[in-house]
Amino acid sequence: MARAFLFVLDSFGVGGAPDAAAYGDEGADTLGHIAEFCAAGAGDRAGLREGPLSLPNMSELGLMHIARSASGRFPAGMPVPEKVYGIYGAATEISRGKDTPSGHWEIAGTPVSFDWGYFPTEGDAFPQEFIEALCREADVPGILGNCHASGTEIIARLGENHIRTGKPICYTSSDSVFQVAAHEVHFGLDRLLAFCRLARGLLDPYNIGRVIARPFIGQSTSSFQRTGNRRDFSVLPPEPTLLDRLIEHGRHVHAVGKIGDIFAHQGVSRVIKANGNEALMDASLSAIDEAEDGDLVFTNFVDFDMIYGHRRDVPGYAAALEHFDARLPEVHKKLKPGDLVVLTADHGCDPTWRGTDHTRERVPVIAYGPGIRSRSIGVRRSYADIGESIARHLGIPAGPHGRSFL
């Protein structure tokens, strides 16, 4: 039997989405613009990185050719290798929206065909009747925020008021999401999670995809920082995903990072928590050692999106990509005959783009392993092709969406 390791580089888009204009994202290109900025010297940061973007391992697995197939050009300043060693292509999202659940569910073979609910961008973000019910059931004196905002910005702006009043900070974004920031000590982590569970139930009639707990610590604006105890409360996928199908056929799904939360812990055998890309890679390497024949290790590398994409930090995003790339040989060394590694993304978050939200883009598809023949798979019509390829590799029946590229 075979094993599969699916790594999602959260928000690492490659541009070229044919419907980007409908989302206000025509021209967005996370990889292309990071490379362009780095080639021009705008990706330098003292003590962090400098020079053109350098991703030699992913480039040798086809990343440069993926970028050209997705957006029509090679990334600026990055050498194109003479030989490519992986299966490489790009995938177009067919799900509605450009959010985390839609992207991951489609990767796992279940596209989202319905429209999520969203909150208005002007005035109060949340319905008054929802806020009144939430505050009453949670026994809190009210909320702060009630708007679209960047998480770090709104914590810096309202954190001291939150500590003083005991009112949780509630905000949203262009995604279908209700986010709650609260102090781990002054408000309490358990209380924050209970508040979010209440919100999850009350928001179901509004068709909101996720409620996210955003705990933080510190005593003043200058010292506030978010912790690794984030928790996502998602709705269930609309139909069985690749994860459910694997469990049904007696396989194990090792969910690393926030994967368990994204799938509402359905179709997950084991949840492995880790905070930050370094720890997520360490946890993934350990999971590879422990995975048995027929198993899937599924990891989300969240820092690309959460720390660098949303904060529009080009040097930080570039450095994170380079560090991830440098650790790929550690994955290679652990592979056994029959293993398959897939690298992809769930959407874009172009750090050069306007605003602070996700961007509608195609995503890279890189697949490799011992005995896997290198070839181009072109531009796939759905992320679901990724899940169907893993299903075929692991020897379970095909699902109703997508086509295997194996």
C-alpha positions as CSV (number, residue, x, y, z in Angstrom):
1,M,0.0,0.0,0.0
2,A,0.9,3.7,-0.4
3,R,1.0,6.7,1.9
4,A,0.2,10.3,1.1
5,F,1.4,13.6,2.6
6,L,-0.7,16.7,1.6
7,F,0.9,20.1,2.6
8,V,-1.2,23.2,2.1
9,L,0.9,26.4,1.9
10,D,-1.9,28.6,3.2
11,S,-2.5,31.4,0.6
12,F,0.4,30.6,-1.7
13,G,-1.4,31.5,-4.9
14,V,0.1,31.7,-8.4
15,G,-2.2,34.2,-10.0
16,G,-4.3,33.8,-13.2
17,A,-7.7,32.9,-11.8
18,P,-10.1,33.4,-14.7
19,D,-12.8,34.8,-12.4
20,A,-10.5,37.1,-10.4
21,A,-12.2,40.2,-11.7
22,A,-15.5,39.1,-10.1
23,Y,-13.8,39.3,-6.7
24,G,-11.9,42.6,-7.3
25,D,-8.7,40.6,-7.7
26,E,-7.8,40.8,-11.4
27,G,-4.0,40.8,-11.6
28,A,-3.4,39.5,-8.1
29,D,-0.5,37.0,-8.0
30,T,1.0,36.1,-4.7
31,L,4.1,34.3,-6.0
32,G,4.6,36.6,-9.0
33,H,4.4,39.8,-7.0
34,I,6.6,38.6,-4.1
35,A,9.2,37.6,-6.7
36,E,8.9,40.9,-8.5
37,F,9.3,42.9,-5.3
38,C,12.3,40.8,-4.2
39,A,14.0,41.2,-7.6
40,A,13.6,45.0,-7.3
41,G,15.1,45.0,-3.8
42,A,11.7,45.7,-2.1
43,G,11.8,42.3,-0.4
44,D,15.0,43.0,1.6
45,R,14.9,43.3,5.4
46,A,18.0,43.7,7.5
47,G,18.7,40.5,9.5
48,L,16.0,38.6,7.7
49,R,16.6,38.2,3.9
50,E,17.8,40.0,0.8
51,G,18.0,39.7,-2.9
52,P,15.8,37.8,-5.4
53,L,13.4,35.2,-4.2
54,S,15.2,31.8,-4.0
55,L,13.1,28.6,-3.9
56,P,15.5,26.0,-5.5
57,N,13.8,22.9,-4.3
58,M,10.2,23.8,-5.3
59,S,11.6,25.2,-8.6
60,E,13.2,21.9,-9.4
61,L,9.8,20.3,-8.7
62,G,8.2,22.5,-11.3
63,L,7.2,25.8,-9.5
64,M,8.5,28.1,-12.2
65,H,6.6,26.2,-14.9
66,I,3.5,26.3,-12.8
67,A,3.7,30.0,-12.5
68,R,4.0,30.4,-16.2
69,S,1.1,28.1,-16.9
70,A,-1.1,29.9,-14.3
71,S,-0.3,33.5,-15.0
72,G,1.6,33.5,-18.3
73,R,5.1,34.4,-17.1
74,F,8.0,33.1,-15.1
75,P,8.5,34.9,-11.7
76,A,11.0,37.8,-11.9
77,G,14.6,37.1,-10.8
78,M,14.1,33.4,-10.2
79,P,16.2,30.9,-12.3
80,V,14.4,28.3,-14.3
81,P,15.9,24.9,-13.8
82,E,17.0,22.8,-16.8
83,K,15.3,19.7,-15.4
84,V,12.1,19.2,-13.4
85,Y,11.7,16.3,-11.1
86,G,8.0,16.4,-10.0
87,I,4.5,16.3,-11.4
88,Y,3.6,20.0,-11.8
89,G,0.5,22.0,-12.7
90,A,-1.9,24.6,-11.4
91,A,-5.5,24.3,-10.3
92,T,-8.5,26.7,-10.7
93,E,-11.0,27.0,-7.9
94,I,-14.6,26.3,-8.8
95,S,-16.0,26.9,-5.3
96,R,-17.7,30.1,-4.3
97,G,-15.7,32.6,-2.4
98,K,-12.0,32.7,-1.6
99,D,-11.9,31.5,1.9
100,T,-10.2,28.7,3.9
101,P,-13.0,26.2,4.2
102,S,-14.0,26.4,0.5
103,G,-10.4,25.9,-0.6
104,H,-9.6,23.0,1.7
105,W,-12.9,21.2,1.1
106,E,-12.4,21.5,-2.7
107,I,-8.8,20.2,-2.3
108,A,-10.4,17.2,-0.4
109,G,-12.7,16.6,-3.3
110,T,-15.8,18.5,-2.2
111,P,-16.3,21.9,-4.0
112,V,-18.7,24.5,-2.4
113,S,-21.5,25.2,-4.8
114,F,-23.5,27.5,-2.5
115,D,-23.0,31.1,-1.4
116,W,-21.7,31.8,2.0
117,G,-23.2,34.5,4.2
118,Y,-21.2,37.7,4.6
119,F,-21.4,40.7,6.9
120,P,-21.7,44.3,5.5
121,T,-18.6,46.4,5.1
122,E,-20.2,49.7,6.2
123,G,-21.7,50.5,9.6
124,D,-22.2,47.8,12.2
125,A,-21.1,44.5,10.9
126,F,-23.3,42.2,12.9
127,P,-27.1,42.0,13.2
128,Q,-28.4,43.5,16.5
129,E,-30.6,40.6,17.3
130,F,-27.6,38.2,17.0
131,I,-25.4,40.4,19.3
132,E,-28.1,40.7,21.9
133,A,-28.7,37.0,22.0
134,L,-25.0,36.2,22.1
135,C,-24.3,38.7,25.0
136,R,-27.3,37.4,26.9
137,E,-26.4,33.7,26.6
138,A,-22.7,34.3,27.2
139,D,-23.4,36.7,30.1
140,V,-21.1,39.5,28.8
141,P,-21.8,43.2,29.1
142,G,-21.5,43.8,25.3
143,I,-18.9,43.7,22.5
144,L,-16.3,45.9,21.1
145,G,-15.4,46.3,17.4
146,N,-18.4,45.2,15.4
147,C,-16.7,46.0,12.2
148,H,-14.3,44.8,9.4
149,A,-10.8,44.9,10.7
150,S,-7.3,43.4,10.7
151,G,-6.9,41.2,13.8
152,T,-3.6,42.7,15.0
153,E,-4.8,46.2,14.4
154,I,-8.0,45.9,16.3
155,I,-6.3,44.2,19.2
156,A,-3.8,47.0,19.4
157,R,-6.7,49.6,19.2
158,L,-9.2,48.0,21.5
159,G,-7.2,45.6,23.7
160,E,-6.9,47.9,26.7
161,N,-10.6,48.7,26.6
162,H,-11.3,45.0,26.4
163,I,-9.3,44.3,29.6
164,R,-11.0,47.2,31.4
165,T,-14.6,46.4,30.4
166,G,-14.6,42.6,29.9
167,K,-16.2,43.0,26.5
168,P,-14.8,40.7,23.8
169,I,-13.6,42.2,20.6
170,C,-15.7,41.0,17.6
171,Y,-14.8,41.6,14.0
172,T,-14.9,40.2,10.5
173,S,-13.3,40.4,7.1
174,S,-14.3,39.8,3.5
175,D,-14.5,36.1,4.3
176,S,-17.5,34.4,5.8
177,V,-16.2,34.7,9.3
178,F,-17.0,36.0,12.8
179,Q,-13.8,36.5,14.8
180,V,-13.4,37.0,18.5
181,A,-10.3,38.4,20.2
182,A,-10.0,38.1,24.0
183,H,-7.3,38.1,26.6
184,E,-6.2,34.6,27.7
185,V,-5.9,35.7,31.3
186,H,-8.2,38.6,31.9
187,F,-11.1,37.1,29.9
188,G,-9.9,33.5,30.0
189,L,-9.2,31.0,27.2
190,D,-12.0,28.6,28.2
191,R,-14.5,31.4,28.4
192,L,-13.4,32.6,25.0
193,L,-13.9,29.2,23.5
194,A,-17.3,28.8,25.1
195,F,-18.3,32.2,23.8
196,C,-17.3,31.1,20.3
197,R,-19.2,27.9,20.5
198,L,-22.3,29.9,21.4
199,A,-21.7,32.2,18.4
200,R,-21.3,29.2,16.1
201,G,-24.7,28.0,16.9
202,L,-26.4,31.4,16.7
203,L,-24.7,32.1,13.3
204,D,-25.9,28.9,11.6
205,P,-29.1,30.7,10.2
206,Y,-26.8,33.3,8.6
207,N,-24.7,30.7,6.8
208,I,-21.4,31.9,8.2
209,G,-18.6,29.6,7.4
210,R,-16.3,30.0,10.5
211,V,-16.1,31.4,14.0
212,I,-12.5,32.0,15.0
213,A,-11.2,32.4,18.6
214,R,-8.2,34.8,18.6
215,P,-6.7,34.7,22.1
216,F,-3.9,37.2,23.0
217,I,-1.7,38.1,25.9
218,G,0.1,41.3,27.1
219,Q,-0.9,44.2,29.3
220,S,-0.8,47.1,26.9
221,T,-1.0,48.1,23.3
222,S,2.8,47.9,23.0
223,S,2.9,44.3,24.3
224,F,-0.2,42.6,23.0
225,Q,0.5,39.5,20.9
226,R,-1.7,36.7,19.7
227,T,-1.0,33.2,21.0
228,G,-1.0,29.8,19.4
229,N,-4.3,28.8,21.0
230,R,-6.4,30.0,18.0
231,R,-9.4,27.7,17.4
232,D,-11.7,27.6,14.3
233,F,-15.3,26.5,14.6
234,S,-16.4,25.5,11.1
235,V,-19.6,24.2,9.7
236,L,-19.6,20.7,8.4
237,P,-18.7,20.2,4.7
238,P,-21.8,19.8,2.5
239,E,-21.0,16.2,1.6
240,P,-18.4,13.5,2.5
241,T,-14.8,14.6,1.7
242,L,-11.7,12.6,0.9
243,L,-11.1,12.4,4.7
244,D,-14.4,10.8,5.3
245,R,-13.9,8.3,2.5
246,L,-10.5,7.3,3.8
247,I,-11.9,6.7,7.3
248,E,-14.7,4.7,5.8
249,H,-12.1,2.4,4.1
250,G,-10.1,1.9,7.3
251,R,-7.3,4.4,6.7
252,H,-6.0,7.0,9.2
253,V,-6.0,10.8,8.7
254,H,-3.4,12.6,10.6
255,A,-4.6,16.3,10.8
256,V,-1.7,18.7,11.5
257,G,-2.3,22.3,12.5
258,K,-5.7,23.7,11.9
259,I,-6.9,20.9,9.5
260,G,-9.1,19.4,12.2
261,D,-10.9,22.7,12.8
262,I,-11.4,23.4,9.1
263,F,-13.2,20.0,8.6
264,A,-15.1,20.4,11.9
265,H,-13.2,17.4,13.1
266,Q,-15.1,15.1,10.7
267,G,-13.0,12.5,8.9
268,V,-10.0,13.0,11.2
269,S,-8.3,10.1,13.1
270,R,-5.8,12.2,15.0
271,V,-5.3,15.9,15.6
272,I,-1.7,17.2,16.0
273,K,-1.5,20.7,17.2
274,A,1.5,23.0,16.5
275,N,2.0,26.7,16.4
276,G,4.0,28.3,13.5
277,N,5.5,26.9,10.3
278,E,8.6,25.6,12.1
279,A,6.6,23.6,14.6
280,L,4.2,22.5,11.9
281,M,7.0,21.1,9.8
282,D,8.5,19.3,12.8
283,A,5.1,17.8,13.6
284,S,4.6,16.8,10.0
285,L,8.0,15.0,9.9
286,S,7.1,13.1,13.0
287,A,3.7,12.2,11.6
288,I,5.4,10.9,8.4
289,D,7.5,8.6,10.7
290,E,4.3,7.3,12.4
291,A,2.0,7.0,9.4
292,E,1.1,3.5,8.3
293,D,0.3,2.1,4.8
294,G,-2.8,3.8,3.4
295,D,-2.6,6.8,5.7
296,L,-2.9,10.5,4.9
297,V,-0.9,13.2,6.7
298,F,-2.6,16.6,6.0
299,T,-0.9,19.8,7.1
300,N,-1.9,23.5,6.8
301,F,1.1,25.8,7.0
302,V,-0.8,28.9,8.3
303,D,2.0,31.5,8.8
304,F,2.1,32.4,5.1
305,D,-1.4,33.6,5.3
306,M,-2.0,34.7,8.9
307,I,1.3,36.4,9.7
308,Y,2.5,37.6,6.3
309,G,-0.2,37.7,3.7
310,H,-2.9,39.5,5.7
311,R,-0.3,41.8,7.1
312,R,1.0,42.6,3.6
313,D,4.5,41.7,4.7
314,V,6.5,40.9,1.5
315,P,9.9,40.3,3.1
316,G,8.3,38.2,5.8
317,Y,6.4,36.1,3.3
318,A,9.5,35.7,1.1
319,A,11.6,34.6,4.0
320,A,8.9,32.1,5.1
321,L,8.8,30.6,1.6
322,E,12.6,30.3,1.5
323,H,12.7,28.6,4.9
324,F,9.9,26.2,4.0
325,D,11.8,25.4,0.7
326,A,15.0,24.8,2.6
327,R,13.3,22.2,4.8
328,L,11.8,20.1,1.9
329,P,14.9,17.8,1.7
330,E,14.0,16.7,5.3
331,V,10.7,15.4,3.8
332,H,12.5,13.8,0.9
333,K,14.7,11.8,3.2
334,K,11.8,10.2,5.0
335,L,10.0,8.9,1.9
336,K,9.5,5.2,1.2
337,P,8.6,3.5,-2.0
338,G,5.0,4.1,-2.7
339,D,4.9,7.5,-0.9
340,L,3.4,10.6,-2.5
341,V,3.9,14.2,-1.4
342,V,1.5,16.9,-2.7
343,L,2.2,20.7,-2.2
344,T,-0.6,23.1,-2.9
345,A,-2.5,26.1,-1.5
346,D,-6.1,27.0,-0.7
347,H,-6.4,30.5,-2.2
348,G,-4.1,33.5,-2.6
349,C,-3.2,36.4,-0.2
350,D,-1.1,38.7,-2.3
351,P,0.9,40.8,0.1
352,T,1.2,43.6,-2.5
353,W,-2.5,43.8,-3.1
354,R,-4.9,46.4,-1.8
355,G,-6.6,45.7,1.5
356,T,-5.8,42.9,3.9
357,D,-7.9,40.0,2.6
358,H,-7.5,36.9,0.5
359,T,-7.1,37.1,-3.2
360,R,-8.8,34.9,-5.8
361,E,-6.0,33.0,-7.6
362,R,-5.0,29.7,-9.1
363,V,-2.9,27.5,-6.8
364,P,0.2,25.4,-7.5
365,V,0.0,21.6,-7.6
366,I,3.3,19.8,-7.1
367,A,3.3,16.0,-6.6
368,Y,6.4,13.8,-6.2
369,G,7.7,10.7,-4.6
370,P,9.9,7.6,-5.2
371,G,9.1,6.3,-8.7
372,I,6.8,9.2,-9.7
373,R,7.5,10.2,-13.3
374,S,8.0,13.9,-13.9
375,R,5.5,15.5,-16.2
376,S,3.2,18.5,-16.6
377,I,-0.5,18.2,-15.8
378,G,-1.4,21.6,-17.1
379,V,-4.1,23.8,-15.5
380,R,-6.6,21.6,-13.7
381,R,-10.3,22.8,-13.8
382,S,-10.8,22.1,-10.1
383,Y,-8.8,21.8,-6.8
384,A,-10.8,18.6,-6.4
385,D,-8.4,16.9,-8.9
386,I,-5.9,16.9,-5.9
387,G,-8.2,14.9,-3.6
388,E,-9.1,12.5,-6.4
389,S,-5.4,11.9,-7.2
390,I,-4.7,11.1,-3.5
391,A,-7.8,8.8,-3.4
392,R,-6.4,6.9,-6.4
393,H,-2.9,6.8,-5.0
394,L,-4.3,5.3,-1.7
395,G,-6.5,2.9,-3.5
396,I,-10.0,4.0,-2.5
397,P,-12.9,4.5,-5.0
398,A,-13.2,7.8,-6.9
399,G,-15.5,10.5,-5.6
400,P,-18.1,12.5,-7.6
401,H,-16.0,15.5,-8.2
402,G,-12.6,16.0,-9.9
403,R,-10.3,13.7,-11.9
404,S,-7.1,12.1,-10.8
405,F,-3.9,13.3,-12.6
406,L,-2.1,10.1,-11.7
